[in-house]
């Protein structure tokens, strides 16, 4: 039997900072949905999410692989991630790193008082921006955003400040792994000359953006599974119907896949190198 594209399951997560406004990707919700996880049960090396925000997420940081394995058990992974902005209300912001280098010995007091939020580098964002967030980067996501997050398959998060919400903080470990340096800001797209643009690349994933209105024969990278995240449009992939807000697994060995749009389509293509 020949291999076929597989629509990944979508798991909707209610969050206090989430949103009921999910269109045009999904019908609007009656509760605040903060995250949609794709293929959660498959334990792929890459985890894909859509995030919907009306309030600020916690100030947090993630460990690298070495720290994760040492403190969370053999096989635990760190968390390097990227964000591609799908929608941004006027003035919506994210925070990446610090506005200027900070003194590490003062960070416990900054976290305890909430001063750390003011010291972060808050960046006003717009749809189409891409940000790369390596492990160790202190970060926060503001309200009024929809974004696609592509990350290592890990859910290890160290919260440093959470606006007084009754959730556990992880100052000791978080302060051990964070970097006190500044962040370079948004990633510049690189035109690959194939109808695709490179958005981000690291040892854990590579992500490209495709935009098209006519059918394409999509060829896979040899020897690797791929995930396509449809962020706009509708049509068929390998003879099956796709819609915006879906992620599809293209298994290794599937060969070229025909994608026929019924509406102008954009998708993110990502895989683990």
Protein Blocks (a to p, Z undefined) as FASTA:
>chain_A
ZZddddddddddddfklcfblbfkbccdfbdcfbdcehklnopabdcdddddfbdcdddd
dddfklmmmmnoghiacdddddddfbdcehiacdehjfbdcdfklmmmmmmnommmmmpc
cddddehiacdddehiacdddehiacdddddddfbdcdfbgghpacdddfklmmmmpcfb
dcebjaddddehnopacfbdcfkbccdddddfbdcdddddehiacddddfbdcddeehia
cdehiacdddehklpaddddfbdcdddddddZZ
